[in-house]
Amino acid sequence: MVALGFGAYLLGSWLRPKPAPAGTELNNPVAVTGLELVDHHGAAVDLAADFGGDVTLVFFGFTRCPDVCPLTMARLGKAYVDAGEPDDLSIVMVTVDPEYDTPAVMADYVGRFHPDFVGLTGSNSQVATAARAFFAGYSGSDVQIVHTDAVAVVDRTGMMRYVYSADAVVSIGADLPQLLRSL
């Protein structure tokens, strides 16, 4: 009787659907290709092509942000480490303050959270084009910049599949194994 009960429990656990990720799945994934920016080493990069093959978490922020940006980057850092620093996962921060956030400033900033993280900058028009592709909004200047605080999940083919709001980012670490398997 005990063996049958235990077997039924295991079968039920195995057949139970996996919980959905905390992020919002896009019904119509968006291609984020052809976005040329400059990485924190000063090299030109194409956001989709140069990270193709990896699942990529993309956050738009700026280095002088006093609250949301360092908190989000710290959460992404913890999630990355807790997931075992997977080779097929890239964490990217794109600045919304390209006048101040030079490649050197971005290198220093993202390096504080994890040495594998990538900081991207570029001209005002390059950053604006990338932000539009990710539906990221921002306005203002200096430390008075207001911006959206979502993290986008881009699959291995350059399609944005999920968006994690600031509230959902706390769950991204728990979701990473499933995202890495499915995307």
C-alpha positions in Angstrom: 0.0 0.0 0.0 2.8 2.4 0.9 4.7 1.5 -2.3 1.6 2.2 -4.4 1.0 5.5 -2.6 4.7 6.5 -3.1 4.5 5.4 -6.8 1.3 7.5 -7.3 3.0 10.5 -5.7 6.1 10.1 -8.1 3.8 9.7 -11.1 1.8 12.8 -10.1 5.0 14.8 -9.6 6.4 13.7 -13.0 3.1 14.4 -14.9 2.4 17.8 -13.1 3.0 20.6 -15.6 6.1 22.7 -14.8 5.2 26.1 -13.4 5.2 28.9 -15.9 8.1 31.4 -15.8 7.4 34.6 -13.7 8.1 36.8 -16.8 5.5 37.7 -19.3 5.7 35.4 -22.4 5.3 37.3 -25.6 2.5 35.8 -27.8 4.3 37.2 -30.8 8.0 37.1 -30.2 9.9 40.1 -31.6 13.1 39.8 -33.7 15.8 42.1 -32.2 18.3 41.8 -35.1 20.5 44.4 -36.7 21.1 46.4 -33.6 24.6 47.8 -33.8 26.1 49.1 -30.5 29.6 49.4 -28.9 30.6 46.9 -26.2 32.6 47.8 -23.1 35.8 47.0 -24.9 35.1 49.6 -27.5 34.3 47.0 -30.3 31.3 47.3 -32.5 28.7 44.6 -31.9 25.4 43.4 -33.3 23.2 42.7 -30.3 21.6 39.6 -31.9 24.4 38.3 -34.1 27.2 38.5 -31.5 25.1 36.9 -28.8 23.4 34.4 -31.1 23.5 30.9 -29.7 23.1 32.2 -26.2 20.0 33.0 -24.2 20.5 36.7 -23.5 19.1 38.8 -20.7 19.0 42.4 -21.7 18.4 45.3 -19.3 18.3 49.0 -20.3 19.7 51.3 -17.6 22.5 53.7 -16.8 25.6 53.7 -14.5 24.6 56.8 -12.4 21.2 55.4 -11.6 20.8 55.5 -7.8 18.3 52.6 -7.3 16.7 50.4 -9.9 19.8 49.7 -12.0 22.2 48.5 -9.4 19.4 46.5 -7.7 18.4 44.8 -11.0 22.1 44.1 -12.0 22.7 42.6 -8.5 19.7 40.4 -8.9 20.9 39.3 -12.4 24.4 38.7 -10.9 23.0 36.5 -8.2 20.8 34.6 -10.7 23.7 34.0 -13.0 26.0 32.7 -10.2 23.2 30.6 -8.7 22.6 29.0 -12.1 26.3 28.0 -12.2 27.5 30.7 -14.6 26.2 28.9 -17.7 28.3 29.3 -20.9 25.1 29.7 -23.0 23.7 32.6 -21.0 24.7 36.2 -21.6 23.8 39.2 -19.4 23.8 42.5 -21.2 23.2 46.0 -19.9 22.5 48.7 -22.6 22.9 52.3 -21.4 20.3 54.9 -21.8 22.9 57.6 -21.1 25.4 57.1 -23.9 26.9 60.6 -23.4 28.2 59.7 -20.0 28.4 55.9 -20.2 31.5 55.4 -22.4 32.9 51.9 -23.0 35.3 52.4 -20.1 32.5 53.5 -17.7 30.4 50.6 -18.8 33.3 48.1 -18.3 33.8 49.3 -14.8 30.1 49.2 -13.9 29.1 45.8 -15.3 32.3 44.3 -14.0 31.2 45.2 -10.4 28.3 42.8 -10.8 30.1 40.0 -12.7 33.2 39.9 -15.0 31.2 38.0 -17.6 28.5 40.7 -18.0 28.6 42.9 -21.0 27.9 46.6 -21.1 26.8 48.2 -24.4 26.7 51.9 -25.4 26.8 53.7 -28.7 25.6 56.9 -30.3 22.3 58.4 -29.2 20.6 57.1 -32.3 22.0 53.6 -31.9 20.8 53.4 -28.3 17.4 54.8 -29.3 17.0 52.2 -32.1 17.9 49.4 -29.7 15.5 50.8 -27.0 12.7 50.9 -29.5 13.3 47.3 -30.6 13.0 46.2 -27.0 10.1 48.6 -26.2 12.3 50.2 -23.5 11.4 53.8 -22.8 13.6 56.5 -21.3 13.9 60.3 -21.1 15.8 63.0 -19.3 19.5 63.6 -18.8 22.2 63.2 -16.2 20.9 61.5 -13.0 17.4 62.7 -13.8 16.9 59.9 -16.4 13.6 58.0 -16.1 13.5 54.6 -17.8 11.6 51.4 -18.0 13.0 48.7 -15.7 12.2 45.4 -17.4 14.6 42.7 -18.3 14.1 41.1 -21.8 14.9 37.5 -22.5 16.2 36.8 -26.0 16.4 33.3 -27.3 19.2 31.7 -29.2 17.9 32.9 -32.5 17.5 36.6 -31.6 13.8 36.6 -30.8 12.6 38.4 -27.6 10.5 35.8 -25.9 9.9 37.0 -22.3 9.8 40.3 -20.4 10.4 40.4 -16.7 9.1 43.4 -14.8 11.0 44.8 -11.9 8.7 42.7 -9.6 9.3 39.5 -11.6 13.1 39.9 -11.8 13.3 38.4 -8.3 12.1 35.1 -9.8 14.4 35.0 -12.8 17.0 32.9 -11.0 14.4 30.2 -10.4 13.3 30.4 -14.0 16.7 30.3 -15.6 17.1 26.5 -15.8 13.7 26.2 -17.6 14.5 29.1 -19.9 17.9 27.7 -20.8 16.3 24.3 -21.7 13.4 25.7 -23.7 14.9 28.7 -25.5 
